[in-house]
Amino acid sequence: MSAPSPDSPSAPAPPPAAAPAPHRPPAAAEIHAAWPGPQGPLRYRAAAGWTVLFTDEKPAAEIFSVAYLVTADADADADAGGDANRRPERPVTFVFNGGPGSSSAYLQMGALGPTRVAFPPDGRLPAMPPKLVDNDDSWLPFTDLVFIDPIGTGFSRVIPGAAAVTDGEKPEDPDAYFGYKRDLESLCEFIGRWLSAHGRWGSPIFIAGESYGGYRVGRLVRMLQESAGVGLCGAVLISPALEIGGLDPNDYDVLAWVDTLPTMALAAVHHGRSRAFAAGTPTETVSAAAKAFASGEFATLLIRGAGMAAEERARILARAADLIGLDVDLLTRAEGRIGIETFVRELLRDERATVGLYDATITGPDPFPDRSRFEGPDPTLAGATPVYTAAINAQLRRVIGVETEREYHLLSYDVNAKWKNDAPEHFFSPPKGATDDLRYGMALNPHLRTFICHGRYDLVTPFASTDRLADLMRLDPATAARLSVRHFDGGHMFYAWETSRRAFTAAARDFYAAARPEG
């Protein structure tokens, strides 16, 4: 006797397929604490956790964030999740760093959060293990803070299996988030979901980013408002790389060489190697003269090359060598194009010392002075890695109580290496800059204010680049009045300098006061 056909009415129905279990990220953590600021204690809630991002309504990735939210009274209920003490009238600032591949730990533990890692007053590296101290210069008095770790950084990850083939669909690229466009879209998604989850759509909203994070801010000023419907009151760009194409100069470029020379001139004066200015000459004097020379005679030399008379070329190269403190023969061989890697090794070569790419006032020994290529560590970014790694892990795991076996990726070189231009553009199109989107966003919102700042001794994202771009933005007077540009002593992370961190916070406080809606 044959078995009944599966289509026969008498055949038993197949059991229903089990619904996939909903994705659950690791457990969140939070504490209630008081920030003992200069004006008196301020109660806040620190909440750390993961937000799930979706692709085609399927969980695709988890973004980790830490929010520091001032509570309404001194008797905040730890079991209320903060809802009973929500302060919707307070500004909220979404903060991220750059890389690409950097977590938000640098700004969280170095400048803006209620707790910071202790650096010596002049920004030199502290001894290990680093100490956590109350940050008297925190931005918490004038804004709530949400620190975002983009996918692949910090504790943020692509969800395992999210890229697998499902129901015959094309699998998603597991590195899809490592691209200009998708990265920005993920930040828009996170910010919108966070505002909804915390009932903060009525709050004054700000964004702040450092380095490539400043590039993100410039692009998000347009995307958040135009595509995500998130209205902004202000944007803060810290040591930004507004135009990506200028970060990789070559023999046929001009602008990158023009932009870095003023920073080299300041570093030469700082180390007593300038033959154009005496040690102790005010930075404003040096930077003004170096910028005028770089954008004038020096730029002409770079443009004309062999088309310029030999005597004129020699005179300009000698002036450049005097300004940046290097041997004129070196500049002559390079025809003026001295890369930042060459400069940091050559300025103090006779002392077997190198200067920092990210802060040219910081020096370190060259472990291989006889080799043709520099193979030693950068005394700034590389030296700061264990400092910030220890600090953020102590803050998250010990202070806030995050429990996870995940490694905190302070700076992921894997993410950086996989970064790509994922926007649909012509093959020959260069990487999209952020300056156009910044101009567009400021025109879109006539109330939006923008604050751009740099460290004067940063060779990686030099201050002269932003000064030049600001002069080229063709802003009408009303829009120009909403753009502020200011520079501080120090390097890429100028807030490591005590005086600069205090001045930065004071400037930010004034900026927020001006950017807040009336009433």
MIKOL-683034 format. One record per residue (C-alpha): residue in three letters; x, y, z. Coordinates in steps of 0.1 Angstrom, whole numbers, padded with zeros to 4 digits, always signed. Layout:
N
ALAXYZ/...
//
This chain:
519
MET+0000+0000+0000/SER+0015+0034-0011/ALA+0018+0063+0012/PRO-0006+0092+0008/SER+0005+0120-0015/PRO+0016+0152+0002/ASP-0012+0169-0018/SER-0038+0144-0006/PRO-0064+0158+0019/SER-0056+0130+0042/ALA-0019+0138+0044/PRO-0007+0154+0076/ALA+0001+0191+0073/PRO+0039+0198+0076/PRO+0048+0215+0109/PRO+0051+0253+0106/ALA+0086+0267+0102/ALA+0099+0280+0134/ALA+0101+0318+0133/PRO+0137+0331+0137/ALA+0145+0343+0171/PRO+0146+0381+0173/HIS+0182+0395+0173/ARG+0193+0406+0207/PRO+0224+0427+0212/PRO+0245+0425+0244/ALA+0230+0439+0275/ALA+0231+0476+0281/ALA+0245+0492+0312/GLU+0239+0525+0329/ILE+0248+0545+0361/HIS+0237+0576+0377/ALA+0264+0600+0389/ALA+0272+0636+0397/TRP+0297+0657+0377/PRO+0315+0680+0402/GLY+0319+0709+0379/PRO+0334+0743+0387/GLN+0299+0758+0391/GLY+0286+0730+0413/PRO+0275+0693+0409/LEU+0254+0683+0380/ARG+0234+0650+0381/TYR+0235+0629+0350/ARG+0228+0594+0337/ALA+0254+0575+0317/ALA+0238+0549+0294/ALA+0259+0525+0272/GLY+0243+0501+0248/TRP+0237+0489+0213/THR+0212+0501+0186/VAL+0203+0475+0159/LEU+0204+0488+0123/PHE+0183+0471+0097/THR+0186+0463+0059/ASP+0154+0453+0042/GLU+0138+0450+0077/LYS+0164+0425+0087/PRO+0190+0431+0115/ALA+0223+0440+0098/ALA+0245+0457+0123/GLU+0248+0471+0159/ILE+0260+0505+0167/PHE+0274+0510+0202/SER+0270+0544+0219/VAL+0274+0561+0253/ALA+0250+0588+0263/TYR+0256+0613+0291/LEU+0222+0628+0299/VAL+0216+0654+0326/THR+0187+0645+0348/ALA+0159+0667+0361/ASP+0166+0665+0398/ALA+0190+0651+0423/ASP+0167+0621+0431/ALA+0169+0604+0397/ASP+0153+0570+0398/ALA+0178+0544+0385/ASP+0149+0520+0377/ALA+0131+0546+0356/GLY+0155+0543+0327/GLY+0158+0580+0327/ASP+0123+0587+0313/ALA+0111+0603+0345/ASN+0140+0627+0344/ARG+0142+0635+0307/ARG+0152+0670+0298/PRO+0138+0676+0263/GLU+0146+0713+0264/ARG+0184+0706+0267/PRO+0205+0704+0235/VAL+0217+0670+0225/THR+0250+0665+0206/PHE+0259+0634+0186/VAL+0296+0630+0186/PHE+0319+0608+0165/ASN+0356+0606+0156/GLY+0371+0598+0122/GLY+0397+0575+0107/PRO+0379+0561+0089/GLY+0380+0533+0115/SER+0382+0554+0147/SER+0359+0550+0177/SER+0346+0580+0196/ALA+0369+0574+0226/TYR+0392+0603+0217/LEU+0366+0630+0221/GLN+0348+0611+0249/MET+0378+0606+0271/GLY+0399+0635+0259/ALA+0377+0665+0257/LEU+0339+0664+0260/GLY+0328+0638+0285/PRO+0324+0642+0322/THR+0355+0620+0328/ARG+0388+0623+0309/VAL+0422+0607+0308/ALA+0448+0629+0325/PHE+0475+0643+0302/PRO+0504+0666+0312/PRO+0494+0703+0306/ASP+0515+0705+0274/GLY+0499+0674+0258/ARG+0528+0650+0262/LEU+0520+0614+0267/PRO+0512+0604+0303/ALA+0529+0575+0321/MET+0511+0542+0321/PRO+0486+0533+0334/PRO+0467+0564+0326/LYS+0445+0580+0353/LEU+0409+0590+0349/VAL+0399+0624+0364/ASP+0368+0646+0365/ASN+0368+0667+0334/ASP+0362+0703+0345/ASP+0361+0713+0308/SER+0332+0689+0299/TRP+0305+0701+0276/LEU+0278+0685+0298/PRO+0267+0719+0314/PHE+0254+0731+0281/THR+0245+0699+0261/ASP+0237+0662+0266/LEU+0262+0641+0248/VAL+0258+0609+0227/PHE+0291+0593+0216/ILE+0287+0571+0186/ASP+0311+0543+0175/PRO+0306+0536+0138/ILE+0303+0501+0125/GLY+0336+0482+0130/THR+0349+0505+0157/GLY+0345+0504+0195/PHE+0320+0476+0203/SER+0300+0482+0171/ARG+0298+0452+0147/VAL+0282+0438+0116/ILE+0258+0411+0129/PRO+0272+0376+0121/GLY+0253+0359+0093/ALA+0236+0391+0082/ALA+0254+0389+0049/ALA+0243+0353+0042/VAL+0221+0343+0013/THR+0184+0342+0025/ASP+0155+0329+0004/GLY+0175+0332-0028/GLU+0183+0369-0022/LYS+0217+0384-0032/PRO+0239+0384-0001/GLU+0250+0417+0013/ASP+0286+0427+0013/PRO+0299+0421+0048/ASP+0320+0453+0045/ALA+0291+0474+0031/TYR+0292+0498+0060/PHE+0329+0507+0052/GLY+0321+0533+0025/TYR+0314+0570+0023/LYS+0277+0568+0016/ARG+0266+0538+0037/ASP+0285+0551+0067/LEU+0266+0584+0065/GLU+0233+0565+0061/SER+0240+0544+0092/LEU+0247+0575+0113/CYS+0214+0591+0100/GLU+0195+0559+0109/PHE+0211+0558+0144/ILE+0204+0594+0152/GLY+0168+0591+0141/ARG+0162+0559+0161/TRP+0179+0574+0191/LEU+0158+0605+0190/SER+0126+0584+0188/ALA+0136+0560+0216/HIS+0144+0589+0240/GLY+0117+0613+0230/ARG+0141+0640+0220/TRP+0128+0651+0186/GLY+0120+0684+0202/SER+0155+0690+0215/PRO+0180+0714+0199/ILE+0202+0690+0180/PHE+0239+0694+0173/ILE+0265+0672+0157/ALA+0303+0672+0163/GLY+0331+0652+0147/GLU+0369+0651+0146/SER+0392+0645+0116/TYR+0373+0623+0092/GLY+0345+0628+0117/GLY+0346+0665+0106/TYR+0342+0653+0070/ARG+0312+0633+0082/VAL+0297+0664+0099/GLY+0301+0684+0067/ARG+0283+0658+0047/LEU+0256+0651+0074/VAL+0247+0688+0076/ARG+0230+0682+0043/MET+0220+0645+0046/LEU+0205+0646+0080/GLN+0183+0676+0072/GLU+0174+0668+0035/SER+0170+0630+0037/ALA+0164+0621+0073/GLY+0144+0651+0084/VAL+0166+0659+0114/GLY+0168+0697+0118/LEU+0201+0709+0132/CYS+0209+0739+0153/GLY+0247+0736+0150/ALA+0276+0717+0137/VAL+0311+0715+0151/LEU+0340+0703+0129/ILE+0372+0695+0149/SER+0404+0692+0130/PRO+0384+0683+0099/ALA+0395+0668+0066/LEU+0369+0686+0045/GLU+0384+0676+0011/ILE+0396+0640+0010/GLY+0415+0645-0023/GLY+0440+0669-0007/LEU+0453+0643+0018/ASP+0474+0624-0008/PRO+0495+0650-0027/ASN+0519+0642-0056/ASP+0543+0660-0080/TYR+0514+0675-0099/ASP+0494+0689-0071/VAL+0497+0723-0055/LEU+0471+0729-0028/ALA+0483+0702-0002/TRP+0518+0716-0003/VAL+0505+0751+0001/ASP+0483+0741+0031/THR+0510+0722+0051/LEU+0538+0748+0048/PRO+0524+0772+0075/THR+0522+0744+0100/MET+0558+0734+0092/ALA+0568+0770+0097/LEU+0552+0771+0132/ALA+0569+0738+0141/ALA+0603+0752+0130/VAL+0598+0782+0153/HIS+0587+0761+0182/HIS+0618+0739+0180/GLY+0641+0769+0174/ARG+0650+0757+0138/SER+0634+0786+0119/ARG+0658+0809+0101/ALA+0630+0833+0093/PHE+0616+0839+0128/ALA+0632+0839+0163/ALA+0620+0814+0188/GLY+0591+0828+0207/THR+0576+0848+0178/PRO+0538+0849+0183/THR+0520+0821+0163/GLU+0497+0847+0147/THR+0527+0865+0132/VAL+0543+0834+0119/SER+0511+0818+0105/ALA+0501+0850+0087/ALA+0535+0855+0071/ALA+0537+0818+0062/LYS+0502+0816+0047/ALA+0509+0847+0026/PHE+0541+0833+0013/ALA+0526+0798+0007/SER+0496+0811-0013/GLY+0517+0836-0032/GLU+0553+0831-0044/PHE+0555+0795-0032/ALA+0522+0785-0050/THR+0536+0802-0082/LEU+0567+0781-0079/LEU+0548+0749-0075/ILE+0526+0757-0105/ARG+0553+0768-0129/GLY+0581+0744-0120/ALA+0608+0745-0146/GLY+0589+0773-0164/MET+0602+0798-0137/ALA+0636+0814-0141/ALA+0663+0796-0122/GLU+0673+0827-0101/GLU+0637+0832-0090/ARG+0632+0796-0082/ALA+0663+0796-0060/ARG+0652+0827-0041/ILE+0618+0813-0033/LEU+0632+0779-0023/ALA+0657+0796+0000/ARG+0628+0815+0016/ALA+0608+0783+0021/ALA+0638+0765+0036/ASP+0643+0794+0061/LEU+0607+0792+0071/ILE+0604+0755+0077/GLY+0640+0751+0091/LEU+0653+0725+0066/ASP+0684+0726+0044/VAL+0679+0744+0011/ASP+0695+0716-0008/LEU+0668+0693+0004/LEU+0641+0716-0008/THR+0659+0722-0041/ARG+0660+0684-0048/ALA+0623+0681-0040/GLU+0615+0714-0059/GLY+0597+0726-0028/ARG+0574+0695-0023/ILE+0584+0684+0012/GLY+0561+0657+0024/ILE+0550+0657+0061/GLU+0567+0623+0066/THR+0600+0638+0054/PHE+0596+0670+0075/VAL+0590+0652+0108/ARG+0622+0632+0103/GLU+0644+0658+0090/LEU+0637+0688+0113/LEU+0655+0674+0143/ARG+0676+0647+0125/ASP+0708+0659+0141/GLU+0693+0651+0175/ARG+0681+0617+0163/ALA+0646+0629+0171/THR+0614+0630+0151/VAL+0584+0653+0156/GLY+0548+0642+0157/LEU+0526+0641+0126/TYR+0496+0649+0147/ASP+0513+0674+0170/ALA+0546+0687+0157/THR+0556+0700+0192/ILE+0558+0665+0205/THR+0591+0646+0198/GLY+0604+0611+0201/PRO+0636+0592+0193/ASP+0642+0577+0158/PRO+0650+0541+0166/PHE+0665+0535+0131/PRO+0683+0568+0121/ASP+0705+0550+0095/ARG+0676+0537+0074/SER+0665+0555+0043/ARG+0628+0552+0052/PHE+0614+0562+0086/GLU+0603+0530+0103/GLY+0598+0542+0139/PRO+0565+0550+0157/ASP+0548+0583+0154/PRO+0552+0599+0188/THR+0516+0612+0188/LEU+0489+0590+0174/ALA+0508+0557+0179/GLY+0519+0567+0214/ALA+0484+0577+0224/THR+0468+0544+0214/PRO+0474+0525+0247/VAL+0465+0556+0267/TYR+0430+0559+0251/THR+0425+0522+0249/ALA+0431+0518+0286/ALA+0410+0548+0295/ILE+0379+0539+0275/ASN+0379+0503+0287/ALA+0382+0515+0323/GLN+0353+0539+0318/LEU+0330+0515+0300/ARG+0337+0482+0319/ARG+0346+0494+0354/VAL+0327+0527+0358/ILE+0296+0522+0337/GLY+0295+0484+0340/VAL+0294+0472+0304/GLU+0298+0434+0303/THR+0309+0420+0270/GLU+0337+0398+0257/ARG+0341+0420+0227/GLU+0374+0438+0221/TYR+0370+0476+0220/HIS+0385+0487+0187/LEU+0399+0521+0194/LEU+0413+0525+0159/SER+0406+0498+0133/TYR+0432+0497+0105/ASP+0412+0468+0090/VAL+0382+0492+0086/ASN+0404+0519+0072/ALA+0420+0495+0047/LYS+0385+0484+0035/TRP+0371+0519+0031/LYS+0357+0526-0003/ASN+0338+0551-0024/ASP+0304+0534-0026/ALA+0285+0564-0042/PRO+0273+0558-0078/GLU+0297+0581-0096/HIS+0317+0582-0129/PHE+0348+0562-0128/PHE+0371+0593-0130/SER+0352+0612-0102/PRO+0375+0619-0073/PRO+0363+0612-0037/LYS+0335+0636-0028/GLY+0345+0664-0006/ALA+0324+0678+0023/THR+0326+0715+0016/ASP+0298+0716-0010/ASP+0274+0697+0013/LEU+0283+0721+0042/ARG+0275+0751+0020/TYR+0243+0734+0009/GLY+0232+0725+0044/MET+0238+0761+0056/ALA+0217+0774+0028/LEU+0190+0749+0035/ASN+0187+0760+0071/PRO+0191+0797+0076/HIS+0195+0793+0114/LEU+0222+0766+0114/ARG+0255+0777+0128/THR+0289+0760+0121/PHE+0321+0761+0142/ILE+0353+0748+0126/CYS+0385+0745+0146/HIS+0421+0731+0143/GLY+0453+0727+0162/ARG+0480+0749+0148/TYR+0507+0721+0150/ASP+0486+0694+0132/LEU+0504+0683+0100/VAL+0477+0658+0090/THR+0447+0681+0087/PRO+0464+0716+0086/PHE+0446+0747+0097/ALA+0455+0765+0065/SER+0434+0742+0045/THR+0402+0752+0063/ASP+0412+0789+0061/ARG+0416+0786+0024/LEU+0383+0767+0019/ALA+0364+0791+0040/ASP+0377+0819+0018/LEU+0365+0800-0013/MET+0329+0791-0001/ARG+0314+0823-0016/LEU+0291+0828+0013/ASP+0267+0857+0014/PRO+0272+0880+0044/ALA+0243+0865+0064/THR+0255+0830+0059/ALA+0292+0839+0066/ALA+0281+0854+0099/ARG+0269+0819+0109/LEU+0303+0803+0102/SER+0331+0806+0129/VAL+0367+0794+0123/ARG+0391+0793+0152/HIS+0425+0776+0159/PHE+0442+0765+0191/ASP+0477+0757+0202/GLY+0483+0720+0200/GLY+0479+0693+0174/HIS+0452+0672+0159/MET+0439+0665+0194/PHE+0447+0700+0206/TYR+0424+0694+0236/ALA+0453+0674+0252/TRP+0468+0708+0259/GLU+0452+0721+0291/THR+0450+0758+0280/SER+0436+0748+0246/ARG+0410+0724+0261/ARG+0397+0752+0284/ALA+0397+0777+0255/PHE+0379+0752+0233/THR+0352+0746+0259/ALA+0347+0783+0264/ALA+0344+0788+0227/ALA+0319+0759+0224/ARG+0298+0773+0252/ASP+0295+0806+0234/PHE+0287+0788+0201/TYR+0259+0768+0217/ALA+0244+0799+0233/ALA+0243+0816+0199/ALA+0230+0786+0181/ARG+0201+0778+0205/PRO+0167+0789+0193/GLU+0153+0820+0210/GLY+0133+0812+0240/
//
